[in-house]
Amino acid sequence: MPTPRLFAAFGLAFALLGSGASAQEAAIREAIAVRVPQLKSIDEVRPAKLPGLYEIRVNGAEIYYTDAKGNYLIQGNLFETKGLRNLTEERINKLTAIKFSTLPFKDAFTIVRGNGARKLAVFEDPNCGYCKRFERDLQKIDNVTVYMFLYPILGPDSTDKAKALWCSKDKGQAWQDWMLRDQPAPAAAAMCDTTPVARNVEFGKTYRIQGTPTLLFEDGNRVPGAIDAQQIEKHLKDAKD
């Protein structure tokens, strides 16, 4: 039976391991901050899966690798050859995962079809040709609530159009008129708060939404790019199962 002295020894060993890890992290932080000033604001330092390599995380989900002394810096993907796993990509995907219920729904408008029981969030740029193709396929989907996040990332004109659409009296109608029927984007209302559009862009940067359309389903599954109606249906079904 373990004795109190044995437990104390275990406790001391774990404390020493912890202090060693803390000292290692501090040494890496200090070396990188001095030698690579643009990376001085490090969010996290932790051992990578490859022995002797350490992961440095900055800006939320930007990943670099270094040695135990911070003498070398690696930018790029770390692969595990067994199974050809991209460990860097897996880590970034985990860091940037978005729980559907935590989306900033106040900064979106909704389009409801049928009973609206199924849920889908979409980030789209009004000047995105792939988005217009996606919107045509989305028309074939019934019994869904679409949370539309205006996400103007293709240029200043995209921002102007997104603001005008956000300020429309009927956002959903104006959006579909523009995306599906090529009607002119409405003129911006004289008094309208367009900060939700700016917040969407910041949200997307934080969670690395790098293209449009980007789809988010209730199960947390993220799908970048335009997919057809059959694929949309499959993802909606999977999210409910």
N, C-alpha and C positions, 0 to 999 in steps of 0.2 A: 504494500500500500504506500502511495507517495507520502513523503513526510513534509512538514512545513519548510524544512531546510531545502528540500528539492524544489518546492514551489518557488521559494525565494531565489534559488539559482536560475530557474527558468525566467523569472521576472527580470532579473539582472541581465540575462542574456538578451532578452527581447528589448530591454531599454538600451543596451549597447548597440544592438542592430539598428534601432530607431535613430539613435544619435548619429550613428555612422552614415545612415542614409540622408539624414538632415544635413550633415556636414558636406556630404558629396554634392547634394543639391545646391548648397550655398556656394561651394567652390565653382560649380558650373555656371551658376547665375553671375557670379562676380567676373569670371573670365570672359564670358560672352558679352556682358554689359560694357566691359572696358574695350574689348577688341571689335565688337560689332554693335556700336551704339544704337543702330536702328532696331535692334532686338533687345534693348534693355528692359522693356516692359514685358517680362515673361510671365505667362499665366500659370505654367506648370512645368516641372521637370520630373521625369519618371523613367525608370529603366525600360528600354525597348525589349522586344522579344529576343533579339540577337544579343547574346552575352557581350558585355563590354560597351554596348551602344546605349545612349540615352536619348529619349524623346524630349524635345523642347516644343512647347505649345505657346503660340502668341496669337493675339487678335482673335481669341475665341476658338478658332479651329484651323489655324495655320501651323503646319507641322514641319519641324526640322529635326535633324539628328546630330549628335556630337559624341565625342569620346568622354572618358571619365574626368578629364582635366579641362575640357573645353578648348582643346588645341585645334580641333578640326570641326568643320561644319558641313553637313550634307543636306542638300535640298533635293528632294525627289522621292520616289516611291520605294518602299521596302517590301520585297516579295519573299514569300516562303515558297521554296521550290516544290515542296511536297504539297501537291494540290494546286500549285500556282496561285496561292492566295495573295492578293494585294493588301498587305497589312495596313499600309498607310491609308488607303481608300476606306477600308473597313473602319478604321479609327475615326476618320473625318465624318463618315456617314453616321457613326454613333454620336459624335459630338454635335452634329447638325440635325439630328432627328427632331422632328416636330410632332408633338402630341396634338392630335386634331382638336381636342377640347380647349387647348390653350391658344389657338389662333386668335388674333385680334379682330374678331368678327365685326366690331364697331367700325372698322376701316374698310369694310366690304359692303357691297349691296347684293341682294339675293334675287335669283330667278327661280321660280318654283314651277315644276311641271307635274301634273297629276297630283297624287297625294303627298308628294315631297318627302316621302319616308326615308329615302336614301340620301346620303350627304356627300358632297364633293366640293372641294375648294380649288380654285384655279387662279393662278397669277398670269396675267396677260398684258401685253403691250398693244395699244391700239394700232400701231403701225406694223405689227407682226403678221407677215403673210401666212406663216404656219398656224398662227392663232385663228385666222379667218377660216382656214381649211378645217381646223379642229372644231370651230363653232358650227360649221355645217353638219359635221358628224354628231355633235352634241344635241342637235335638234331632234335626232332620232331616239333619244333617250327619254323615257317617261318615268314618272314617280320618283323624282329627284329634286333636291334643293341644291342649287349651285351658288356657292359663295364666291363672288367675283371680286378679286383683288386687283385693282388697276396698278400695273407695275411698269411704268414707263422707263425703260433702260436703253432704248435704241437711239436716243437723241433728244434735243430740246423740243422738236416738234411733237414728239411722243408725249412729253410732259404737258405741253399746251393742250393737246387733244384730251389727255387723261383728266386734266383739271376741268375742261369744258364738259366732259361727260359726267364727271362727279357732281358738277353743279346743276345738271339737268333736273327738271322737275320729276321726270320718270327715268331714273338711271338705267333700269333694265331695258326699257323700250329704246332709249337713245343708243345704248350699247349695241343692241341687236340691229337697229337701223343702220348703224355705222359698219358693223362687222359683216352683216349678212346682205344688206341691201344697198350698200355703197352710198347711203345718204350722207350729206355733209354733217360733220360733227357740230353740235349746237354751240352757239356763242355762250361764253361763260356768263353766269349770272353776276349781277353787280355786287351782291353781297353773298359770298359763299366761302366757307372755311375749307381750303384745299390741303390743310396739313395732313389729313389721312393719306393722301397720295404720297406725300414725302415720307410719312411713317412706313408705308408699304415698302418703299425703296430701301429704307434703313433696315427694316425687318428682313428683307430678302438678302441684303449684304451680310447680315449677321448669320443667317442660316444657309448662306451660299446657294441661293437660288440664282443661277447664272444664265438661264435662258428662258424663253417663253415659247409656248405655254409650259407651265409646270403645274402638275396636278397633285393634289394631296387627298388621300382617301381616309375614311374613318379609322382604319386599322393602323394608320401611320405610314402607310406605303406612299412613297413619293415617286412620281413618274415624270421625267423630263421629256418634253417634246410632244408633238401632235400624234395622237393615237386614234384609231378608227372606232366606230360605234361598237363593234363586236368586242374590242379590247376594253373599252370603257365599261361595258356590261360585265365583263369578266371580273374586272377589278372591283366594281361595285358589289358583285355577288361575293367575292372573296372577303371583302371587308365586313360583310354581314355574317359570314359563316363562323 
